[in-house]
Amino acid sequence: MAYFQTFLIQYEGVEESLEDEATTEAEQLLADMEIEDIPYEHFLTELGEVKGLETVAILNNQSAMHLITRTDMFRTENSAFTVSGRYSSDVFQGIMPDSGAAGVSTAGEPQFRALQRIDPTIQLDTTTAGLHRIKFGKGEAISRGTIQVPTPVGTITFHVIPTNTPFLFCIQDMDAMGVQLLNLENVLTQHNKVVPIIRKWGHPWMLLNQPEQSMAWSHLTESELRQLHRRFGHPSVRRLYKVLQRSGHDAELSAIEHLTKYCHQCQMNGKAPGRFKFTLKDDHEFNWSIIVDVVYIDDKPVLHVVDEATSFQAARFLPDMSAKAAWDTLRLCWIDTYQGPPDNIVTDAGKNKYLSSIN
């Protein structure tokens, strides 16, 4: 029977099932399909903790401001500007060492007029008018001439322009004259020459014919010293002096001592002035006076002897609590051992009345 079934299978073949047909069609369909991965980009960012209530409140405030003012903060153009009254013809502010000046040193016409009132010898040379065009932001200014300004670092040529700008000492002229700005020390250096500068409105300024004001600005005033004294928590004179020295200030020790002396908080909360303390002892020699007392060790009486001049000590156990035992023990541990009997014997008898008999 088995041979017959084998013959039929070889002759007729194996009958395919419906499931195999379905599987074959599915495999063919998948084989014909082309899977194309859609390209994408994935970014990970981290901002920290977001406070929802504060964010919503800020958005509400911005919406209300936009509704009332109709201004768009994102379209506001940022521009640099100067206050017209600051660089007017009323007060000459000085010369600003500016590394961002464009090629040449410039001066605004109002500041030039202010400098002329101080030094009438400075005159405008109009033969060089139009020699340079200076750009400030979106605008452009044409030079109206040049002036020669004597300064502590030498004579500087400035191009006068019709703008409300200060005297700008350009980096090119600084290089040519060998001038260096040390902003941490607030000085201009030229070889061996040192010129102090001041700070106004966040910029360095070199003053003309005002050495007293420049030198005074380089030192701390009394009000500034008092403010530093308070800000540092009312430190001692020596400590504040060291801090100022490390920061590069030539502070006077006497000035700090003066303001600390009259500081109310230092007077009320400062410690008492230190004094040298010492004890003057009498000119006594060893064994001139001794102090005798009885102490107990493990409930056993001990005769304790201390020399008053040298604090030398000796001790010995007492055989019993009697005057004879105390005297014999004193002779044994002190009188017969060292320089004989002392001149004075100090006792604190207390309850031990037998010690008083030693004297």
Secondary structure, DSSP 8 states (H G I E B T S, - for coil): -HHHHHHHHHHH-----HHHHHHHHHHHHHHH-------------------HHHHHHHHHHHHHHHHHH---GGG--------TTTTSSSS---EEE-TTS-SS-EEEHHHHHHHHHH-TT---BGGGTTS-EEEETTEEEE--EEEEEEETTEEEEEEEESSS--EEE-HHHHHHHTEEEETTTTEEEETTEEEE-EEETTEEEB-SS-HHHHHHHHS--HHHHHHHHHHTTS--HHHHHHHHHHTT----HHHHHHHHHT-HHHHHHS---------------TTSEEEEEEEEETTEEEEEEEETTT--EEEEE-SSSSHHHHHHHHIIIIITTTTSS-SEEEE--TT-GGGGGT-
